[in-house]
């Protein structure tokens, strides 16, 4: 009989300790934000000018996420953010086209996305 009383007391003590820790029930799992690619601000894009050299563009935006082996005149910058809170992911894509060493075209696929 003594062991049953001891078991009940320890069980109640354990439940009380868990209640005092203020842990949510059911426990919530923390999920981190997943960021991939190049984060490019509108200010960075606005500072690009047609005719800039590849070196100057790389100074402003950083190394492109994707350069194609057979298409060296195109640089692609991708950005993907999957928030840990479960909201809709954010995807952005910017393509830059060069002729020789000069920037000739900017394609920004992020006009209406956010």
Order of alpha helices (4+ residues) and beta strands (2+ residues): alpha-beta-alpha-alpha-beta-beta-beta-beta
